[in-house]
Amino acid sequence: MSRPTVFCSQFRRVAVLFGLIVSPGYGFCQETARLIPAVKPFVEKGALAGAVMLVADRDKTLAVESVGYTDVAEKKPVDVDGVFWIASMSKPVTGTALMVLVDEGKVQLDDPVEKYLPEFRGIWLLTQGDKDHVVLRHPAKAITVRDLLRHTSGMPFQSAMETPTLDGLPLSIAVRSYAMTPLIFEPNTKYQYSNAGINTAARIIEVVEKQSFEDFLQTRFFDPLGMKDTTFWPNGSQLARVVKAYSPTEDKAGLKEINISQLQYPLNDRKRYPMPAGGLFSTAADMGIFCQMILNKGEFRGKRYLSEKAVNEMATRQTGEWIKDSYGLGWAVGDGWLGHGGALATNMTVDFKKGVATVWLIQHAGFPHDGDKAHGAFMEAAAKLAVGK
């Protein structure tokens, strides 16, 4: 974190304590901001509520800045330590966690899932169906662990039991419900973005390690990396920093506050179950650390968390040429980069060629005006910052 940005952040906290409203990116901090000017116009015209933005290279954070509001109605500024529901940005975390076990020789990517989870033996494939009847048969080949991570398992997005929210079942029960749900295509013939597949990968970790998935993440990544605000259940102090979510008003002229429809409330209730495919909350600083570890091919501050081979495997396209979606293992991939977004328009990208990682945290289910262009404006500013570092 750059010293000017830290000073701006501290100034805002003190100002708020004394009842002053100091919006990030306005007045006091304007001269030191390097990312804010690109995004501030979207806040000013009501197209974006607020954002926290981070840019890092392999060794340090180049900038972490915030702009706009965590509460639009109250004009409460969003700070750099705001807590966001990162939704499907949880998927790369889960994929990375499973690759630890691949490194350790405890799991093989091309093993059938049923080797670890017997409930997947004898699963069914839907071949025909309408409102009156269905035709089922066994698939020609088994789902592999690799299929889970690249969304080619044939499993749908979720099971019928995962209602009204996606965090209402223990992981073991949720995964059993996937095994009871017929596949919608033969494994590794198509791509279907699937929470079920990623959750099943997390269940393999639990079975192999004889440890809950959340504890595995805590001990293998969050604690040793110093990701102190990454959790499935925001605690009291974190809950106070959770940034509100917004969608366009009915006339698409402004913003209205919304709840996260995929999760139960209150968010700190331990009766909610961890959802590996999309349940994590985090901050820009924490996800910046995670991205830096990946950017350094599995190493961070002298400690290795993952082999370089495992990172390269995650960053390699795993979907066949007949599939238009370019997906690795738990990550979307491109030419020299990998990354992932979330349901409320969050995003992170690790660019190996440029040696830069970016984190973009907002909470938007759609945008009024041209708010969807704000991320592009941030990425342009981040690219300039990286070149001029």
C-alpha positions in Angstrom: 0.0 0.0 0.0 1.5 3.3 -1.0 2.2 5.9 1.8 0.0 8.7 0.3 -3.0 6.3 -0.1 -2.5 5.1 3.5 -2.5 8.7 4.7 -5.7 9.5 2.7 -7.4 6.4 4.2 -6.4 7.4 7.8 -7.6 11.0 7.2 -11.0 9.7 6.0 -11.4 7.6 9.1 -10.5 10.5 11.4 -12.8 12.8 9.5 -15.7 10.4 9.8 -15.2 10.1 13.5 -15.6 13.9 13.8 -18.7 13.9 11.6 -17.1 15.1 8.5 -17.9 13.6 5.1 -14.7 13.2 3.0 -15.5 11.3 -0.2 -12.6 9.3 -1.6 -11.2 10.9 -4.7 -12.5 14.4 -3.9 -10.6 17.3 -2.6 -7.9 16.3 -0.1 -6.7 13.1 -1.8 -7.1 14.2 -5.4 -3.4 14.9 -6.0 -2.2 11.5 -4.8 -4.8 9.4 -6.5 -3.6 7.4 -9.6 -6.7 5.2 -10.2 -9.5 7.3 -8.8 -9.6 9.9 -11.7 -10.5 7.2 -14.2 -13.4 5.9 -12.2 -14.7 9.0 -10.3 -16.8 10.2 -13.3 -18.9 7.0 -13.1 -19.6 7.8 -9.4 -20.4 11.4 -10.1 -23.1 10.6 -12.6 -24.7 7.9 -10.4 -23.6 5.0 -12.6 -21.4 3.4 -9.9 -21.9 3.4 -6.2 -18.3 2.8 -5.2 -15.2 0.8 -5.8 -12.0 -0.3 -4.2 -9.1 -0.8 -6.7 -5.8 -2.5 -6.2 -2.8 -2.9 -8.5 0.3 -5.0 -7.5 3.4 -6.3 -9.1 5.3 -9.4 -8.0 7.0 -7.6 -5.0 4.7 -4.9 -3.8 1.3 -3.2 -4.0 1.6 -0.3 -6.4 -1.7 1.3 -5.4 -4.9 0.6 -3.5 -7.6 3.3 -3.7 -11.3 3.7 -3.1 -13.9 6.0 -4.7 -17.6 6.5 -4.1 -19.8 5.2 -1.4 -20.5 2.1 0.7 -23.9 3.6 1.4 -25.2 5.9 -1.4 -28.2 7.2 0.6 -26.1 8.2 3.6 -23.2 9.4 1.4 -20.9 7.2 3.5 -17.5 6.8 1.7 -16.2 3.3 0.9 -12.8 2.8 2.4 -9.9 0.7 1.2 -10.6 -1.9 3.8 -14.3 -2.3 2.8 -15.5 -6.0 2.9 -17.1 -7.3 -0.3 -18.9 -10.5 -1.2 -16.6 -11.8 -3.9 -19.0 -14.5 -5.1 -17.5 -16.6 -7.8 -14.0 -15.2 -7.2 -14.2 -18.0 -4.6 -13.9 -20.5 -7.4 -10.2 -19.9 -8.1 -9.5 -20.0 -4.4 -11.2 -23.5 -4.3 -9.4 -24.6 -7.4 -6.0 -23.5 -5.9 -6.8 -25.3 -2.7 -7.4 -28.6 -4.6 -4.2 -28.1 -6.5 -2.3 -28.2 -3.1 -3.5 -31.8 -2.8 -2.4 -32.5 -6.4 1.0 -31.2 -5.5 1.1 -33.5 -2.5 0.1 -36.6 -4.5 -3.1 -37.1 -2.6 -5.4 -36.3 -5.6 -4.9 -36.9 -9.3 -6.7 -34.6 -11.8 -7.7 -37.4 -14.1 -9.0 -39.7 -11.4 -12.8 -40.3 -11.5 -14.6 -38.3 -8.9 -16.2 -41.6 -7.6 -12.8 -42.7 -6.4 -13.0 -40.1 -3.6 -16.8 -39.7 -3.4 -18.6 -43.1 -3.8 -22.0 -41.4 -4.1 -21.0 -40.6 -7.7 -20.9 -44.3 -8.7 -23.8 -45.2 -11.0 -24.8 -41.5 -11.8 -27.3 -40.9 -14.6 -27.3 -38.8 -17.7 -30.5 -37.1 -19.0 -30.9 -38.0 -22.7 -34.5 -36.9 -23.3 -37.1 -35.1 -21.2 -40.2 -33.0 -21.1 -42.9 -32.2 -18.5 -44.3 -35.7 -18.7 -41.3 -38.0 -18.9 -37.5 -38.3 -18.9 -35.1 -40.9 -20.5 -32.0 -41.6 -18.5 -28.9 -43.7 -19.1 -25.4 -44.0 -17.6 -22.8 -41.7 -19.1 -20.2 -43.4 -21.3 -17.3 -42.1 -19.1 -16.9 -41.0 -15.5 -16.6 -37.4 -14.3 -13.0 -36.6 -13.5 -11.5 -34.2 -11.0 -10.3 -32.2 -13.9 -13.9 -31.9 -15.2 -15.0 -30.4 -11.9 -12.5 -27.6 -12.1 -13.0 -26.8 -15.8 -16.8 -26.9 -15.8 -17.0 -29.9 -18.2 -18.5 -32.3 -15.6 -22.1 -32.3 -17.1 -23.5 -31.1 -13.8 -26.0 -28.2 -13.8 -25.3 -25.0 -12.0 -27.0 -26.2 -8.8 -29.3 -28.9 -7.6 -33.1 -28.5 -6.9 -32.4 -28.8 -3.2 -30.3 -25.5 -3.2 -33.2 -23.2 -2.6 -34.1 -20.5 -1.7 -30.4 -19.7 -1.2 -27.1 -21.5 -2.1 -25.8 -21.6 1.4 -28.5 -23.6 3.1 -27.0 -27.1 3.0 -23.9 -28.7 4.5 -21.4 -29.3 1.8 -21.7 -33.1 2.2 -25.5 -32.9 1.7 -25.2 -30.5 -1.2 -22.7 -32.7 -3.0 -24.9 -35.8 -2.4 -27.7 -33.9 -4.1 -25.5 -33.3 -7.1 -24.8 -37.0 -7.4 -28.6 -37.6 -7.3 -29.2 -35.1 -10.1 -28.9 -36.4 -13.7 -26.1 -35.0 -15.8 -27.2 -32.7 -18.6 -24.4 -33.8 -21.0 -21.6 -36.4 -21.3 -18.5 -35.3 -19.3 -15.9 -33.3 -21.3 -18.1 -32.8 -24.3 -19.5 -29.3 -23.4 -18.9 -26.5 -21.0 -21.5 -25.6 -18.3 -20.6 -23.1 -15.7 -21.3 -25.1 -12.5 -21.3 -24.2 -8.9 -22.0 -27.9 -8.3 -18.7 -28.9 -9.9 -16.6 -26.5 -7.8 -18.4 -27.4 -4.6 -17.8 -31.1 -5.4 -14.1 -30.3 -5.7 -14.1 -28.8 -2.3 -15.8 -31.9 -0.9 -13.0 -34.0 -2.2 -10.6 -31.9 -0.1 -12.8 -32.5 3.0 -12.8 -36.3 2.4 -9.1 -36.6 1.6 -7.9 -34.4 4.4 -10.6 -35.3 7.0 -11.0 -31.6 7.7 -13.7 -29.1 6.9 -13.1 -27.0 3.7 -13.2 -23.8 5.6 -10.5 -25.0 8.1 -8.4 -26.2 5.2 -8.5 -22.7 3.6 -7.8 -21.0 6.9 -4.7 -23.1 7.8 -3.3 -23.5 4.3 -3.9 -20.0 2.9 -5.7 -17.4 4.9 -3.6 -17.5 8.1 -0.2 -18.0 6.7 -0.7 -15.4 3.9 -2.2 -12.9 6.3 -5.6 -12.8 4.6 -7.3 -11.6 7.8 -10.6 -10.4 6.3 -11.4 -13.4 4.0 -14.2 -15.5 5.4 -17.5 -17.2 4.7 -18.9 -15.4 7.8 -18.0 -11.8 8.4 -17.6 -11.1 12.1 -18.7 -8.0 14.0 -16.0 -5.7 12.8 -16.0 -7.1 9.3 -19.8 -6.9 9.1 -19.6 -3.2 9.9 -17.4 -2.8 6.8 -19.5 -4.9 4.4 -20.2 -2.7 1.4 -23.9 -2.5 0.4 -25.1 -4.0 -2.9 -27.0 -2.1 -5.6 -28.9 -2.6 -8.8 -30.5 -0.1 -11.3 -33.8 1.4 -10.3 -36.8 0.3 -12.4 -36.4 3.3 -14.7 -32.7 2.6 -14.9 -32.0 6.2 -14.0 -30.4 5.5 -10.6 -29.4 2.9 -8.0 -31.4 1.0 -5.4 -30.0 -1.0 -2.5 -30.5 -4.8 -2.7 -29.7 -7.8 -0.6 -27.5 -10.6 -1.8 -30.1 -13.1 -3.1 -27.9 -16.1 -3.1 -27.1 -15.9 0.6 -29.1 -16.1 3.9 -29.1 -13.2 6.3 -27.7 -12.3 8.8 -24.4 -12.9 7.0 -22.5 -13.6 10.3 -24.9 -16.5 11.2 -22.9 -19.7 11.5 -26.1 -21.6 10.6 -25.2 -20.6 7.1 -23.0 -23.1 5.4 -19.8 -22.3 3.5 -20.3 -22.3 -0.3 -16.9 -23.0 -2.0 -18.1 -21.9 -5.4 -19.2 -18.4 -4.3 -19.5 -17.8 -0.6 -16.4 -15.9 0.4 -16.2 -12.3 1.6 -12.9 -10.4 1.3 -11.0 -7.1 0.9 -8.8 -5.7 -1.9 -5.7 -6.2 0.3 -6.5 -9.8 1.0 -7.2 -10.7 -2.7 -4.2 -8.7 -3.7 -2.1 -11.0 -1.5 -3.7 -14.1 -3.1 -3.1 -12.7 -6.6 0.5 -11.9 -5.8 1.1 -15.5 -4.6 -0.3 -16.7 -8.0 1.7 -14.1 -9.9 4.9 -15.4 -8.2 4.0 -18.9 -9.4 2.9 -20.2 -5.9 5.3 -18.3 -3.7 4.8 -15.3 -1.4 7.3 -13.6 0.9 9.7 -16.6 0.8 7.2 -19.3 1.5 5.9 -21.7 -1.2 2.2 -22.5 -1.1 1.8 -24.2 -4.5 4.3 -25.6 -7.0 5.0 -23.6 -10.2 3.8 -26.7 -12.1 0.4 -26.5 -10.4 0.1 -22.7 -11.2 1.0 -23.4 -14.8 -1.6 -26.1 -15.0 -4.3 -23.8 -13.6 -3.3 -21.1 -16.1 -3.4 -23.5 -19.1 -6.6 -23.8 -21.1 -8.3 -27.1 -20.1 -11.4 -26.8 -22.3 -11.2 -28.5 -25.7 -11.0 -26.7 -29.0 -14.6 -27.5 -29.7 -15.6 -25.5 -26.6 -15.6 -21.7 -27.0 -15.1 -20.9 -23.3 -11.5 -20.7 -22.3 -11.2 -22.1 -18.8 -8.3 -23.5 -16.9 -8.6 -25.2 -13.5 -10.8 -23.0 -11.3 -9.8 -19.9 -13.3 -10.8 -18.3 -16.6 -7.6 -18.1 -18.7 -6.2 -16.2 -21.7 -2.9 -15.5 -23.4 -0.6 -15.2 -20.5 -3.2 -14.4 -17.9 -5.8 -15.9 -15.6 -8.6 -14.3 -13.6 -12.2 -14.5 -12.4 -15.2 -12.3 -11.8 -18.1 -12.5 -9.4 -21.9 -12.1 -9.5 -21.8 -8.5 -8.2 -19.2 -7.5 -10.9 -16.1 -8.0 -8.8 -13.0 -9.1 -10.7 -9.3 -10.1 -10.3 -6.7 -10.7 -13.0 -3.1 -12.0 -12.8 -1.1 -11.1 -15.9 2.1 -13.1 -16.1 3.4 -11.3 -19.2 3.1 -7.9 -17.7 3.9 -9.0 -14.2 0.9 -7.3 -12.7 -2.2 -8.3 -10.7 -5.4 -6.2 -10.4 -8.3 -6.4 -8.0 -11.6 -4.6 -8.7 -14.2 -4.7 -5.9 -17.7 -3.3 -6.4 -21.2 -4.6 -5.4 -23.5 -4.2 -8.5 -26.1 -6.4 -10.0 -26.3 -4.4 -13.2 -25.7 -0.7 -13.9 -27.6 2.4 -14.9 -26.2 4.5 -17.7 -22.8 3.1 -18.7 -21.6 2.0 -15.3 -20.4 -1.3 -16.8 -17.6 0.6 -18.5 -16.0 1.5 -15.1 -14.0 -1.7 -14.9 -12.5 -1.0 -18.3 -11.5 2.5 -17.2 -9.9 1.1 -14.1 -7.9 -1.5 -16.1 -6.7 1.2 -18.5 -5.5 3.3 -15.5 -3.9 0.2 -13.9 -2.0 -0.6 -17.1 -0.6 3.0 -17.2 0.3 2.8 -13.5 2.1 -0.5 -14.1 4.1 0.8 -17.0 5.1 3.9 -15.0 6.0 2.2 -11.8 
